[in-house]
Amino acid sequence: MKKTLVIVLGVCFLALFIGSVSARDMDKTGKRIVRDLSDQEMLPDGPYTPSLMATAQADTYCIVWYDFEQMDWQGWTQVDNTAQYDTFSHVDDFAGVTPGVHGGLVPLEGLQSMWCGVRPGTNEYVCGWVAAPGYGNSWNQMLVSDSFEFAGMLTWSFKAFFDSEPGYDYTHIEYDAGGGNWTEVEDWDGLVDTVVTYELLLAQAKTKLRYHFTSDGAWSDQDGLWNTDGGFIVDSITIADITGTLDYEDFEGCPVMQEFCGWWNGDVETPYGSFSGLYSNLLEYDPCGDNFGTQVVFFVGSSYPSPTYPGLFDTPFCLGGGGTEDPCQDEIVVSPVIDMTMYSPNNDDANDTPIPDTSGLGGA
């Protein structure tokens, strides 16, 4: 007879205290022997009379039990990993963080520059960093100009300091070729201190320009595996066409930490979106897999009807490369803080009663 397998999301702790034990050892000749830890003589394998031994009863405590009934998140939170924590392109004078690990945390000209980076801090995001100041894992940060019209050849020049993990994390120099279709002019990685000039002969008469910094999921100042002075610093940006200078920005007239100045605005990539939610009465083709209770799913709001389960939806497809390439859904749900010295007397989500003796409690 088949039995229904029910998977319950919970955390339990088993405390086991042993009064006396026995063990098998190897003597120097390789002969297996039996050791009775009740101070009996050690005997070779063979007929013998073992001593009577007793073990203490195990004490089991349910630390906490999450069943999400009835449609209750019970303190869990939804996290879209594609969403940026904050906008990190900002005006800075680098007071308190100068000169940086590579000497780059200084204004490129004058007293202030625009920096894509983060200072050390005490908020929940930065306080756990290993090597702040610098940049973090999975950043997708931008400094974008206003939209502007131009005539003939467009000239874009600036001073820049780039500092990122070579071959993995980049600052992409881009222009809008129309309708938000961004085209790359060049990308920079590694450690570079430079003055750059681009001459762009574009098909349209209106565009935007941007510095677009991206990092992968590891090796940054956040985890301390690659110590930098931040993604990029730019200054003295000049935009000109055949009529002359259209805009010049040195960031001197804007407050420190402000995310915009003149034509230039700090921004982040639009997140993929959150599709986690609570669902109940889910059916399987195999009835042993049916789950009528509440559980977490990751397809709520998806626009892809499921061909397998009519009335439900598949998790959403990636937006690039035929539905298989980035950007893609990247989402988790996270429990509240669980106190391992407390337990739940009623086997529910109330983790609020002290365990009598936690002296032998290991980490978790």
Contacts in CASP RR format, 6 or more apart in sequence:
PFRMAT RR
TARGET T0000
AUTHOR 0000-0000-0000
METHOD contacts of the structure
MODEL  1
MKKTLVIVLGVCFLALFIGSVSARDMDKTGKRIVRDLSDQEMLPDGPYTP
SLMATAQADTYCIVWYDFEQMDWQGWTQVDNTAQYDTFSHVDDFAGVTPG
VHGGLVPLEGLQSMWCGVRPGTNEYVCGWVAAPGYGNSWNQMLVSDSFEF
AGMLTWSFKAFFDSEPGYDYTHIEYDAGGGNWTEVEDWDGLVDTVVTYEL
LLAQAKTKLRYHFTSDGAWSDQDGLWNTDGGFIVDSITIADITGTLDYED
FEGCPVMQEFCGWWNGDVETPYGSFSGLYSNLLEYDPCGDNFGTQVVFFV
GSSYPSPTYPGLFDTPFCLGGGGTEDPCQDEIVVSPVIDMTMYSPNNDDA
NDTPIPDTSGLGGA
2 288 0 8 1.000
3 288 0 8 1.000
4 288 0 8 1.000
4 289 0 8 1.000
4 290 0 8 1.000
5 288 0 8 1.000
5 289 0 8 1.000
6 291 0 8 1.000
8 65 0 8 1.000
8 67 0 8 1.000
9 66 0 8 1.000
9 67 0 8 1.000
9 68 0 8 1.000
9 296 0 8 1.000
10 62 0 8 1.000
10 64 0 8 1.000
10 65 0 8 1.000
10 66 0 8 1.000
11 63 0 8 1.000
11 64 0 8 1.000
11 65 0 8 1.000
11 338 0 8 1.000
11 364 0 8 1.000
12 60 0 8 1.000
12 61 0 8 1.000
12 62 0 8 1.000
12 63 0 8 1.000
13 60 0 8 1.000
13 61 0 8 1.000
13 62 0 8 1.000
13 63 0 8 1.000
13 340 0 8 1.000
13 343 0 8 1.000
13 355 0 8 1.000
13 361 0 8 1.000
13 364 0 8 1.000
14 58 0 8 1.000
14 60 0 8 1.000
15 58 0 8 1.000
15 59 0 8 1.000
15 60 0 8 1.000
15 61 0 8 1.000
15 355 0 8 1.000
15 357 0 8 1.000
15 360 0 8 1.000
15 361 0 8 1.000
16 56 0 8 1.000
16 58 0 8 1.000
16 59 0 8 1.000
17 56 0 8 1.000
17 58 0 8 1.000
17 59 0 8 1.000
18 55 0 8 1.000
18 56 0 8 1.000
19 54 0 8 1.000
19 55 0 8 1.000
19 56 0 8 1.000
20 37 0 8 1.000
20 38 0 8 1.000
20 53 0 8 1.000
20 54 0 8 1.000
20 55 0 8 1.000
21 37 0 8 1.000
21 53 0 8 1.000
21 55 0 8 1.000
22 34 0 8 1.000
22 35 0 8 1.000
22 36 0 8 1.000
22 37 0 8 1.000
22 50 0 8 1.000
22 53 0 8 1.000
23 35 0 8 1.000
23 37 0 8 1.000
24 32 0 8 1.000
24 33 0 8 1.000
24 34 0 8 1.000
24 35 0 8 1.000
25 32 0 8 1.000
25 33 0 8 1.000
25 35 0 8 1.000
26 32 0 8 1.000
26 33 0 8 1.000
27 33 0 8 1.000
31 44 0 8 1.000
31 45 0 8 1.000
32 44 0 8 1.000
32 45 0 8 1.000
33 42 0 8 1.000
33 43 0 8 1.000
33 44 0 8 1.000
33 45 0 8 1.000
34 42 0 8 1.000
34 43 0 8 1.000
34 45 0 8 1.000
34 48 0 8 1.000
34 50 0 8 1.000
35 42 0 8 1.000
36 42 0 8 1.000
36 50 0 8 1.000
36 51 0 8 1.000
38 51 0 8 1.000
38 53 0 8 1.000
40 51 0 8 1.000
61 343 0 8 1.000
61 355 0 8 1.000
62 343 0 8 1.000
62 344 0 8 1.000
62 347 0 8 1.000
63 338 0 8 1.000
63 340 0 8 1.000
63 342 0 8 1.000
63 343 0 8 1.000
63 344 0 8 1.000
63 351 0 8 1.000
64 338 0 8 1.000
64 343 0 8 1.000
64 344 0 8 1.000
64 348 0 8 1.000
64 349 0 8 1.000
64 350 0 8 1.000
64 351 0 8 1.000
65 344 0 8 1.000
65 347 0 8 1.000
65 348 0 8 1.000
65 349 0 8 1.000
66 74 0 8 1.000
66 76 0 8 1.000
66 335 0 8 1.000
66 349 0 8 1.000
67 293 0 8 1.000
67 294 0 8 1.000
67 348 0 8 1.000
68 74 0 8 1.000
68 76 0 8 1.000
68 278 0 8 1.000
68 294 0 8 1.000
68 295 0 8 1.000
68 296 0 8 1.000
69 293 0 8 1.000
69 294 0 8 1.000
70 294 0 8 1.000
71 278 0 8 1.000
71 280 0 8 1.000
71 294 0 8 1.000
72 278 0 8 1.000
72 294 0 8 1.000
73 278 0 8 1.000
74 336 0 8 1.000
74 349 0 8 1.000
75 335 0 8 1.000
75 336 0 8 1.000
75 349 0 8 1.000
76 296 0 8 1.000
76 333 0 8 1.000
76 334 0 8 1.000
76 335 0 8 1.000
76 336 0 8 1.000
77 333 0 8 1.000
77 334 0 8 1.000
77 336 0 8 1.000
78 274 0 8 1.000
78 276 0 8 1.000
78 277 0 8 1.000
78 331 0 8 1.000
78 333 0 8 1.000
79 331 0 8 1.000
79 332 0 8 1.000
79 333 0 8 1.000
79 334 0 8 1.000
80 271 0 8 1.000
80 272 0 8 1.000
80 273 0 8 1.000
80 274 0 8 1.000
80 330 0 8 1.000
80 331 0 8 1.000
81 138 0 8 1.000
81 330 0 8 1.000
81 331 0 8 1.000
81 332 0 8 1.000
82 140 0 8 1.000
82 269 0 8 1.000
82 271 0 8 1.000
82 272 0 8 1.000
82 273 0 8 1.000
82 327 0 8 1.000
82 329 0 8 1.000
82 330 0 8 1.000
82 331 0 8 1.000
83 271 0 8 1.000
83 273 0 8 1.000
84 139 0 8 1.000
84 140 0 8 1.000
84 141 0 8 1.000
84 268 0 8 1.000
84 269 0 8 1.000
84 271 0 8 1.000
85 125 0 8 1.000
86 125 0 8 1.000
86 268 0 8 1.000
87 141 0 8 1.000
87 259 0 8 1.000
87 266 0 8 1.000
87 267 0 8 1.000
87 268 0 8 1.000
88 116 0 8 1.000
88 117 0 8 1.000
88 118 0 8 1.000
88 135 0 8 1.000
88 139 0 8 1.000
88 141 0 8 1.000
89 114 0 8 1.000
89 115 0 8 1.000
89 116 0 8 1.000
89 117 0 8 1.000
89 141 0 8 1.000
89 142 0 8 1.000
89 143 0 8 1.000
89 211 0 8 1.000
89 259 0 8 1.000
89 266 0 8 1.000
89 267 0 8 1.000
90 114 0 8 1.000
90 115 0 8 1.000
90 117 0 8 1.000
90 256 0 8 1.000
90 257 0 8 1.000
90 258 0 8 1.000
90 259 0 8 1.000
90 266 0 8 1.000
91 112 0 8 1.000
91 113 0 8 1.000
91 114 0 8 1.000
91 115 0 8 1.000
91 251 0 8 1.000
91 254 0 8 1.000
91 255 0 8 1.000
91 256 0 8 1.000
91 257 0 8 1.000
91 258 0 8 1.000
91 259 0 8 1.000
91 261 0 8 1.000
92 112 0 8 1.000
92 113 0 8 1.000
92 114 0 8 1.000
92 115 0 8 1.000
92 256 0 8 1.000
92 257 0 8 1.000
93 107 0 8 1.000
93 111 0 8 1.000
93 112 0 8 1.000
93 256 0 8 1.000
94 105 0 8 1.000
94 106 0 8 1.000
94 107 0 8 1.000
94 113 0 8 1.000
94 115 0 8 1.000
95 256 0 8 1.000
97 105 0 8 1.000
97 119 0 8 1.000
97 120 0 8 1.000
97 133 0 8 1.000
98 105 0 8 1.000
98 106 0 8 1.000
99 105 0 8 1.000
99 106 0 8 1.000
100 133 0 8 1.000
100 229 0 8 1.000
101 131 0 8 1.000
101 227 0 8 1.000
101 228 0 8 1.000
101 229 0 8 1.000
102 163 0 8 1.000
102 191 0 8 1.000
102 228 0 8 1.000
102 229 0 8 1.000
103 229 0 8 1.000
104 161 0 8 1.000
104 163 0 8 1.000
104 193 0 8 1.000
104 229 0 8 1.000
104 233 0 8 1.000
105 115 0 8 1.000
105 133 0 8 1.000
105 229 0 8 1.000
105 233 0 8 1.000
107 113 0 8 1.000
107 235 0 8 1.000
108 159 0 8 1.000
108 160 0 8 1.000
108 161 0 8 1.000
108 233 0 8 1.000
108 234 0 8 1.000
108 235 0 8 1.000
108 236 0 8 1.000
109 159 0 8 1.000
109 235 0 8 1.000
109 236 0 8 1.000
109 250 0 8 1.000
110 235 0 8 1.000
110 250 0 8 1.000
110 252 0 8 1.000
111 252 0 8 1.000
112 250 0 8 1.000
112 251 0 8 1.000
112 252 0 8 1.000
112 253 0 8 1.000
112 254 0 8 1.000
112 256 0 8 1.000
113 233 0 8 1.000
113 234 0 8 1.000
113 235 0 8 1.000
113 251 0 8 1.000
114 143 0 8 1.000
114 233 0 8 1.000
114 234 0 8 1.000
114 235 0 8 1.000
114 251 0 8 1.000
114 261 0 8 1.000
114 264 0 8 1.000
115 230 0 8 1.000
115 232 0 8 1.000
115 233 0 8 1.000
116 135 0 8 1.000
116 141 0 8 1.000
116 143 0 8 1.000
116 171 0 8 1.000
116 211 0 8 1.000
116 213 0 8 1.000
116 230 0 8 1.000
116 231 0 8 1.000
116 232 0 8 1.000
116 233 0 8 1.000
117 133 0 8 1.000
117 134 0 8 1.000
117 135 0 8 1.000
117 141 0 8 1.000
117 230 0 8 1.000
117 231 0 8 1.000
118 126 0 8 1.000
118 129 0 8 1.000
118 132 0 8 1.000
118 133 0 8 1.000
118 134 0 8 1.000
118 135 0 8 1.000
118 136 0 8 1.000
118 221 0 8 1.000
118 230 0 8 1.000
119 126 0 8 1.000
119 132 0 8 1.000
119 133 0 8 1.000
120 126 0 8 1.000
120 129 0 8 1.000
120 132 0 8 1.000
120 133 0 8 1.000
121 127 0 8 1.000
121 132 0 8 1.000
126 132 0 8 1.000
128 222 0 8 1.000
129 136 0 8 1.000
129 221 0 8 1.000
129 222 0 8 1.000
129 224 0 8 1.000
130 221 0 8 1.000
130 222 0 8 1.000
130 223 0 8 1.000
130 224 0 8 1.000
131 221 0 8 1.000
131 222 0 8 1.000
131 224 0 8 1.000
131 227 0 8 1.000
132 221 0 8 1.000
132 222 0 8 1.000
133 221 0 8 1.000
133 229 0 8 1.000
133 230 0 8 1.000
134 220 0 8 1.000
134 221 0 8 1.000
134 228 0 8 1.000
134 229 0 8 1.000
134 230 0 8 1.000
134 231 0 8 1.000
135 141 0 8 1.000
135 164 0 8 1.000
135 169 0 8 1.000
135 213 0 8 1.000
135 215 0 8 1.000
135 220 0 8 1.000
135 221 0 8 1.000
135 222 0 8 1.000
135 228 0 8 1.000
135 230 0 8 1.000
135 231 0 8 1.000
136 215 0 8 1.000
136 220 0 8 1.000
136 221 0 8 1.000
136 222 0 8 1.000
137 215 0 8 1.000
137 216 0 8 1.000
137 217 0 8 1.000
137 218 0 8 1.000
137 219 0 8 1.000
137 220 0 8 1.000
137 222 0 8 1.000
137 223 0 8 1.000
138 215 0 8 1.000
138 216 0 8 1.000
138 217 0 8 1.000
139 169 0 8 1.000
139 213 0 8 1.000
139 214 0 8 1.000
139 215 0 8 1.000
139 220 0 8 1.000
139 231 0 8 1.000
140 212 0 8 1.000
140 213 0 8 1.000
140 214 0 8 1.000
140 268 0 8 1.000
140 269 0 8 1.000
141 212 0 8 1.000
141 213 0 8 1.000
141 214 0 8 1.000
141 266 0 8 1.000
141 267 0 8 1.000
141 268 0 8 1.000
142 210 0 8 1.000
142 211 0 8 1.000
142 212 0 8 1.000
142 213 0 8 1.000
142 266 0 8 1.000
142 267 0 8 1.000
142 268 0 8 1.000
142 269 0 8 1.000
143 210 0 8 1.000
143 211 0 8 1.000
143 234 0 8 1.000
143 264 0 8 1.000
143 265 0 8 1.000
143 266 0 8 1.000
143 267 0 8 1.000
144 208 0 8 1.000
144 209 0 8 1.000
144 210 0 8 1.000
144 264 0 8 1.000
144 265 0 8 1.000
144 266 0 8 1.000
144 267 0 8 1.000
145 208 0 8 1.000
145 209 0 8 1.000
145 210 0 8 1.000
145 239 0 8 1.000
145 247 0 8 1.000
145 263 0 8 1.000
145 264 0 8 1.000
145 265 0 8 1.000
146 208 0 8 1.000
146 262 0 8 1.000
146 263 0 8 1.000
146 264 0 8 1.000
146 265 0 8 1.000
147 176 0 8 1.000
147 206 0 8 1.000
147 207 0 8 1.000
147 208 0 8 1.000
148 206 0 8 1.000
148 207 0 8 1.000
148 208 0 8 1.000
148 239 0 8 1.000
148 246 0 8 1.000
148 247 0 8 1.000
148 263 0 8 1.000
149 205 0 8 1.000
149 206 0 8 1.000
150 202 0 8 1.000
150 205 0 8 1.000
150 206 0 8 1.000
150 207 0 8 1.000
150 239 0 8 1.000
150 241 0 8 1.000
150 246 0 8 1.000
151 205 0 8 1.000
151 241 0 8 1.000
151 242 0 8 1.000
151 243 0 8 1.000
152 201 0 8 1.000
152 241 0 8 1.000
152 242 0 8 1.000
153 199 0 8 1.000
153 200 0 8 1.000
153 201 0 8 1.000
153 241 0 8 1.000
153 242 0 8 1.000
154 199 0 8 1.000
154 200 0 8 1.000
154 201 0 8 1.000
154 202 0 8 1.000
154 207 0 8 1.000
154 239 0 8 1.000
154 240 0 8 1.000
154 241 0 8 1.000
155 197 0 8 1.000
155 198 0 8 1.000
155 199 0 8 1.000
155 200 0 8 1.000
155 238 0 8 1.000
155 239 0 8 1.000
155 240 0 8 1.000
155 241 0 8 1.000
156 175 0 8 1.000
156 197 0 8 1.000
156 198 0 8 1.000
156 200 0 8 1.000
156 209 0 8 1.000
156 237 0 8 1.000
156 238 0 8 1.000
156 239 0 8 1.000
157 195 0 8 1.000
157 196 0 8 1.000
157 197 0 8 1.000
157 198 0 8 1.000
157 236 0 8 1.000
157 237 0 8 1.000
157 238 0 8 1.000
158 195 0 8 1.000
158 196 0 8 1.000
158 234 0 8 1.000
158 235 0 8 1.000
158 236 0 8 1.000
158 237 0 8 1.000
158 238 0 8 1.000
159 194 0 8 1.000
159 195 0 8 1.000
159 196 0 8 1.000
159 234 0 8 1.000
159 235 0 8 1.000
159 236 0 8 1.000
160 171 0 8 1.000
160 188 0 8 1.000
160 192 0 8 1.000
160 193 0 8 1.000
160 194 0 8 1.000
160 195 0 8 1.000
160 196 0 8 1.000
160 232 0 8 1.000
160 233 0 8 1.000
160 234 0 8 1.000
160 235 0 8 1.000
161 192 0 8 1.000
161 193 0 8 1.000
161 194 0 8 1.000
161 229 0 8 1.000
161 232 0 8 1.000
161 233 0 8 1.000
161 234 0 8 1.000
162 171 0 8 1.000
162 188 0 8 1.000
162 189 0 8 1.000
162 190 0 8 1.000
162 191 0 8 1.000
162 192 0 8 1.000
162 194 0 8 1.000
162 231 0 8 1.000
162 232 0 8 1.000
163 190 0 8 1.000
163 191 0 8 1.000
163 192 0 8 1.000
163 228 0 8 1.000
163 229 0 8 1.000
163 230 0 8 1.000
163 231 0 8 1.000
163 232 0 8 1.000
164 170 0 8 1.000
164 171 0 8 1.000
164 188 0 8 1.000
164 189 0 8 1.000
164 190 0 8 1.000
164 213 0 8 1.000
164 215 0 8 1.000
164 228 0 8 1.000
164 230 0 8 1.000
164 231 0 8 1.000
164 232 0 8 1.000
165 189 0 8 1.000
165 190 0 8 1.000
165 215 0 8 1.000
165 216 0 8 1.000
165 219 0 8 1.000
165 220 0 8 1.000
165 226 0 8 1.000
165 228 0 8 1.000
166 189 0 8 1.000
166 190 0 8 1.000
167 189 0 8 1.000
167 190 0 8 1.000
168 189 0 8 1.000
168 215 0 8 1.000
168 216 0 8 1.000
168 219 0 8 1.000
169 189 0 8 1.000
169 213 0 8 1.000
169 214 0 8 1.000
169 215 0 8 1.000
169 216 0 8 1.000
169 219 0 8 1.000
169 220 0 8 1.000
169 226 0 8 1.000
169 231 0 8 1.000
170 187 0 8 1.000
170 188 0 8 1.000
170 189 0 8 1.000
170 213 0 8 1.000
170 214 0 8 1.000
171 187 0 8 1.000
171 188 0 8 1.000
171 189 0 8 1.000
171 211 0 8 1.000
171 212 0 8 1.000
171 213 0 8 1.000
171 231 0 8 1.000
171 232 0 8 1.000
172 184 0 8 1.000
172 186 0 8 1.000
172 187 0 8 1.000
172 211 0 8 1.000
172 212 0 8 1.000
172 213 0 8 1.000
172 214 0 8 1.000
173 184 0 8 1.000
173 185 0 8 1.000
173 186 0 8 1.000
173 187 0 8 1.000
173 188 0 8 1.000
173 196 0 8 1.000
173 198 0 8 1.000
173 211 0 8 1.000
173 212 0 8 1.000
174 182 0 8 1.000
174 183 0 8 1.000
174 184 0 8 1.000
174 185 0 8 1.000
174 209 0 8 1.000
174 210 0 8 1.000
174 211 0 8 1.000
174 212 0 8 1.000
175 182 0 8 1.000
175 183 0 8 1.000
175 185 0 8 1.000
175 200 0 8 1.000
175 202 0 8 1.000
175 207 0 8 1.000
175 208 0 8 1.000
175 209 0 8 1.000
175 210 0 8 1.000
176 182 0 8 1.000
176 183 0 8 1.000
176 207 0 8 1.000
176 208 0 8 1.000
176 209 0 8 1.000
176 210 0 8 1.000
177 183 0 8 1.000
177 202 0 8 1.000
177 203 0 8 1.000
177 204 0 8 1.000
177 207 0 8 1.000
178 204 0 8 1.000
178 206 0 8 1.000
178 207 0 8 1.000
180 208 0 8 1.000
182 210 0 8 1.000
182 212 0 8 1.000
185 198 0 8 1.000
185 200 0 8 1.000
186 196 0 8 1.000
186 198 0 8 1.000
188 232 0 8 1.000
209 239 0 8 1.000
211 232 0 8 1.000
211 234 0 8 1.000
213 231 0 8 1.000
213 232 0 8 1.000
215 231 0 8 1.000
218 225 0 8 1.000
219 225 0 8 1.000
219 226 0 8 1.000
220 226 0 8 1.000
220 228 0 8 1.000
221 227 0 8 1.000
221 228 0 8 1.000
221 230 0 8 1.000
235 250 0 8 1.000
235 251 0 8 1.000
236 248 0 8 1.000
236 249 0 8 1.000
236 250 0 8 1.000
237 247 0 8 1.000
237 248 0 8 1.000
237 249 0 8 1.000
237 250 0 8 1.000
237 264 0 8 1.000
238 245 0 8 1.000
238 247 0 8 1.000
238 248 0 8 1.000
239 245 0 8 1.000
239 246 0 8 1.000
239 247 0 8 1.000
239 248 0 8 1.000
239 263 0 8 1.000
240 246 0 8 1.000
247 262 0 8 1.000
247 263 0 8 1.000
249 261 0 8 1.000
249 262 0 8 1.000
249 263 0 8 1.000
249 264 0 8 1.000
251 261 0 8 1.000
253 261 0 8 1.000
254 260 0 8 1.000
254 261 0 8 1.000
254 262 0 8 1.000
259 265 0 8 1.000
259 266 0 8 1.000
260 266 0 8 1.000
269 327 0 8 1.000
272 316 0 8 1.000
272 319 0 8 1.000
272 327 0 8 1.000
272 328 0 8 1.000
272 329 0 8 1.000
272 330 0 8 1.000
273 329 0 8 1.000
273 331 0 8 1.000
274 331 0 8 1.000
275 298 0 8 1.000
275 299 0 8 1.000
275 300 0 8 1.000
275 301 0 8 1.000
275 302 0 8 1.000
275 315 0 8 1.000
275 316 0 8 1.000
275 329 0 8 1.000
275 331 0 8 1.000
276 296 0 8 1.000
276 297 0 8 1.000
276 298 0 8 1.000
276 300 0 8 1.000
276 331 0 8 1.000
276 333 0 8 1.000
277 296 0 8 1.000
277 297 0 8 1.000
277 298 0 8 1.000
277 300 0 8 1.000
278 294 0 8 1.000
278 295 0 8 1.000
278 296 0 8 1.000
278 297 0 8 1.000
279 294 0 8 1.000
279 295 0 8 1.000
279 296 0 8 1.000
279 297 0 8 1.000
279 300 0 8 1.000
280 291 0 8 1.000
280 292 0 8 1.000
280 293 0 8 1.000
280 294 0 8 1.000
280 295 0 8 1.000
281 292 0 8 1.000
281 293 0 8 1.000
282 290 0 8 1.000
282 291 0 8 1.000
282 292 0 8 1.000
282 293 0 8 1.000
282 295 0 8 1.000
282 297 0 8 1.000
282 312 0 8 1.000
283 290 0 8 1.000
283 309 0 8 1.000
284 290 0 8 1.000
284 291 0 8 1.000
296 333 0 8 1.000
298 315 0 8 1.000
298 329 0 8 1.000
298 331 0 8 1.000
299 306 0 8 1.000
299 312 0 8 1.000
299 313 0 8 1.000
299 314 0 8 1.000
299 315 0 8 1.000
299 316 0 8 1.000
300 313 0 8 1.000
301 313 0 8 1.000
301 316 0 8 1.000
302 313 0 8 1.000
302 314 0 8 1.000
302 315 0 8 1.000
302 316 0 8 1.000
303 313 0 8 1.000
303 316 0 8 1.000
304 313 0 8 1.000
304 314 0 8 1.000
304 315 0 8 1.000
304 316 0 8 1.000
304 317 0 8 1.000
305 311 0 8 1.000
305 312 0 8 1.000
305 313 0 8 1.000
305 314 0 8 1.000
306 312 0 8 1.000
306 313 0 8 1.000
306 314 0 8 1.000
315 329 0 8 1.000
316 329 0 8 1.000
317 323 0 8 1.000
317 324 0 8 1.000
317 328 0 8 1.000
318 324 0 8 1.000
318 325 0 8 1.000
318 326 0 8 1.000
318 327 0 8 1.000
318 328 0 8 1.000
318 329 0 8 1.000
319 326 0 8 1.000
319 327 0 8 1.000
319 328 0 8 1.000
320 326 0 8 1.000
320 327 0 8 1.000
338 351 0 8 1.000
339 351 0 8 1.000
340 358 0 8 1.000
340 361 0 8 1.000
340 362 0 8 1.000
340 363 0 8 1.000
340 364 0 8 1.000
341 354 0 8 1.000
341 355 0 8 1.000
341 358 0 8 1.000
341 361 0 8 1.000
342 351 0 8 1.000
342 352 0 8 1.000
342 353 0 8 1.000
342 354 0 8 1.000
342 355 0 8 1.000
343 351 0 8 1.000
343 353 0 8 1.000
343 354 0 8 1.000
343 355 0 8 1.000
344 350 0 8 1.000
344 351 0 8 1.000
344 352 0 8 1.000
344 353 0 8 1.000
345 353 0 8 1.000
355 361 0 8 1.000
END
